[in-house]
Amino acid sequence: MVSSVIELWTRCTRVEGMSIHRSLKIVPEAVYTYALAREVCSFIDGGYDPREGASLDLLKRLAELYSVVDEVHQILASEEVGKVIKSVEGVSKDDWVKLCKLYGGCRERGRIDKRTFIAHGGLQSEFVEINPAKRRIRYIEGVDARKILNDIGIAFENIA
């Protein structure tokens, strides 16, 4: 993975005399974060059923991955996961409910808001459901990687 990124950078770099012209800049942290994220996603994808969602315990561990990107993002994600876990304490309902309803109110939106999505560790409450009794969480029907990326302004086709 890293070698293919370096190869792409080499192809996009031209040296003319004492000047270097490049149409692509590599940020090493971004490359390693991308590689780590792909590994985590493939691990989750192997055992993740969108109908059953993911364990809140797994969500807590994934929030720690943000520290690889930025400590501030890790704090934001960890706080959001803590808020989600606290919202289900003492709730025994064995059915899926939108997270925003557990928080006390929903604003119906058709698109994911980039700022909110990032600030809340990917858990924008209108697009997330939780099963308190099973301690499971999932995106609502119709929200998948393609929708998330398109709504926050990244063309899915460019990274797939």
RAJOCOR-V363475 format. One record per backbone hydrogen bond with DSSP energy under -0.5 kcal/mol. NH is the residue of the N-H (numbers start at 0). CO is the residue of the C=O. E is the energy in kcal/mol with one decimal. If there is no record, write none. Layout:
# RAJOCOR-V363475
nh:NH co:CO e:E
nh:NH co:CO e:E
This chain:
# RAJOCOR-V363475
nh:4 co:0 e:-1.6
nh:5 co:1 e:-2.3
nh:6 co:2 e:-2.3
nh:7 co:3 e:-2.0
nh:8 co:4 e:-2.4
nh:9 co:5 e:-2.5
nh:10 co:6 e:-2.1
nh:11 co:7 e:-1.5
nh:12 co:9 e:-1.3
nh:13 co:20 e:-3.4
nh:15 co:13 e:-0.5
nh:15 co:18 e:-2.7
nh:18 co:15 e:-2.4
nh:20 co:13 e:-3.4
nh:20 co:18 e:-0.5
nh:21 co:19 e:-0.5
nh:22 co:11 e:-1.9
nh:26 co:24 e:-0.5
nh:27 co:25 e:-0.7
nh:29 co:26 e:-1.0
nh:30 co:26 e:-1.7
nh:31 co:27 e:-2.3
nh:32 co:28 e:-2.6
nh:33 co:29 e:-2.4
nh:34 co:30 e:-2.2
nh:35 co:31 e:-2.5
nh:36 co:32 e:-2.9
nh:37 co:33 e:-2.4
nh:38 co:34 e:-1.9
nh:39 co:35 e:-2.5
nh:40 co:36 e:-2.9
nh:41 co:37 e:-2.4
nh:42 co:38 e:-2.1
nh:43 co:39 e:-2.7
nh:44 co:40 e:-3.1
nh:45 co:41 e:-1.6
nh:46 co:42 e:-0.6
nh:46 co:43 e:-1.3
nh:47 co:43 e:-0.9
nh:48 co:46 e:-0.6
nh:48 co:52 e:-0.5
nh:49 co:47 e:-0.6
nh:51 co:48 e:-1.1
nh:52 co:48 e:-2.1
nh:53 co:136 e:-3.4
nh:55 co:134 e:-2.0
nh:58 co:54 e:-1.9
nh:59 co:55 e:-1.9
nh:60 co:56 e:-1.7
nh:61 co:57 e:-2.6
nh:62 co:58 e:-1.8
nh:63 co:59 e:-0.8
nh:63 co:60 e:-0.6
nh:64 co:60 e:-0.5
nh:64 co:61 e:-1.4
nh:65 co:62 e:-1.2
nh:66 co:63 e:-1.7
nh:67 co:64 e:-2.0
nh:68 co:64 e:-0.6
nh:68 co:65 e:-0.9
nh:69 co:65 e:-3.0
nh:73 co:69 e:-2.0
nh:74 co:70 e:-2.2
nh:75 co:71 e:-2.4
nh:76 co:72 e:-2.8
nh:77 co:73 e:-2.6
nh:78 co:74 e:-2.5
nh:79 co:75 e:-2.2
nh:80 co:76 e:-2.5
nh:81 co:77 e:-2.4
nh:82 co:78 e:-2.2
nh:83 co:79 e:-2.3
nh:84 co:80 e:-2.6
nh:85 co:81 e:-2.5
nh:86 co:82 e:-1.8
nh:87 co:83 e:-0.8
nh:87 co:84 e:-0.9
nh:88 co:84 e:-0.5
nh:88 co:85 e:-0.9
nh:90 co:87 e:-2.1
nh:91 co:89 e:-0.6
nh:94 co:92 e:-0.8
nh:96 co:129 e:-2.0
nh:98 co:127 e:-2.8
nh:99 co:124 e:-1.5
nh:100 co:97 e:-0.9
nh:101 co:97 e:-1.3
nh:102 co:98 e:-1.7
nh:103 co:99 e:-0.6
nh:103 co:100 e:-0.6
nh:104 co:99 e:-2.8
nh:107 co:105 e:-0.6
nh:108 co:106 e:-0.6
nh:113 co:111 e:-0.6
nh:116 co:112 e:-3.3
nh:117 co:113 e:-2.4
nh:118 co:114 e:-2.6
nh:119 co:115 e:-1.8
nh:120 co:117 e:-1.6
nh:121 co:116 e:-3.3
nh:122 co:119 e:-1.6
nh:126 co:123 e:-2.4
nh:127 co:124 e:-0.8
nh:128 co:137 e:-3.5
nh:129 co:96 e:-2.7
nh:130 co:135 e:-2.6
nh:131 co:94 e:-0.5
nh:131 co:129 e:-0.7
nh:132 co:92 e:-2.1
nh:134 co:130 e:-1.4
nh:135 co:130 e:-1.5
nh:136 co:53 e:-2.4
nh:137 co:128 e:-2.4
nh:139 co:126 e:-2.0
nh:142 co:139 e:-2.0
nh:143 co:141 e:-0.7
nh:147 co:143 e:-2.6
nh:148 co:144 e:-2.6
nh:149 co:145 e:-2.6
nh:150 co:146 e:-2.9
nh:151 co:147 e:-1.9
nh:152 co:149 e:-0.9
nh:153 co:148 e:-3.3
nh:155 co:153 e:-0.5
nh:157 co:154 e:-1.4
nh:158 co:155 e:-1.5
nh:159 co:155 e:-1.8
